[in-house]
Amino acid sequence: MVSKAHKHPDFSALSQQIDPAWIAHALAVTGKASVRRRRLPAEQVVWLVIALAMYRHQPIPEVVAHLDLVLPDEVNPEIAKSALTQARQRLGEEPLAQLFG
């Protein structure tokens, strides 16, 4: 019996194909750029949504941790799953439609 080991996502190929300036532009055009300092800024949420689409069988916290998307916070090093959901809802679909349209 062969066990199916969890492979950690390798996001390097995608991050080489998508220019961070494109993400910044998509966020600016749609008015979704992060104004206030958040642990998970809009730019990072875009990467998260892309990663979740690519690695949909991986647990969300694992994808977030492996991709190091959350800004450090010494008091609360972990981020709640609800914060990830809220960040995705706050972002909405417009920036991704702009980015990939």
N, C-alpha and C positions, 0 to 999 in steps of 0.2 A: 504494500500500500504506500503510495507516494503522497506525502503531505504537501499541501499547497501553502508555501510560505508567503507571508505578506511581503510584497515588494514595496520598498519605499519609492514614492513618486520621484521621477527624474524630470525636473521641470526645466533643465538647462536648455534643451533644444527649443522649447517654445519661447523661453525668455530671450533667446537669440533671434527669434523670428518677429517678435513684437517689440517695437521701439517704445521705451517708456514715454517718450515725447508724444507718441500717438495716444497713449492712455491719458496723459495730462490734457491733450487737446480735446479728446472726447468728453472728459469731465468738465472742462471749461465751457465748451459749446453747449452742454446740456445743463449747466449750472449746478453740477453735483460735486465740484471740487471741495475738498475739506477746508473749511475756514477755521474751525476750532481744532485745537490739538486733541487728537483721539488716539487711543491705543491701536486702533485699526482704521487708519485713514482710508479715504475713498480709493486712492491708488492701489493700496494693498487689497481692498475688497474686490477690485476688478481682477487682480491676480488670483484671489481666492475663488471667485466664481468660475474663472477659466479652469483652474486646477480641479475644482469639484466636478466640472463637466468631464474632464479627462480621466479623473480617478474616482468615479462615482461609487466604486465598491469599497473605497477606503473610508474609515471613520473621519468625519470632519475635523475633530480635534487633532488627529494624527496628521492630516494634510497641513493644517495650520502650523503645527509644531515643526514638521519636517521642512516646510518652506520658510520658516522663520518670518512670518508675516506680521506678527503682533509686535508693536513697539514695547521695549522693556519697561517694566514697572516692578521695582524692588519690593513694594508692599504686597502686591497681588500678582505673582508671576504667571498664574494661570488665567485664562480668559473663559468666561462662562459660555456654554453653548447658546444661551439666549442672546448674548451679546453678538455672536456671529450671525444669528438669524436677524437681529435688529439691524446690523450693519448691511446685510444683503438687502433688506427691505428699504432701508434708507437710500441705498444706491439706486435701486430700481433697475429697469431694463434699458432705459434710454442710452446711458453711456456705452453699454455693450452693443446696442444696435448701431450707434454712431461709429464705434470702433471697427466693427466687422461689416458695416453696411457698404 
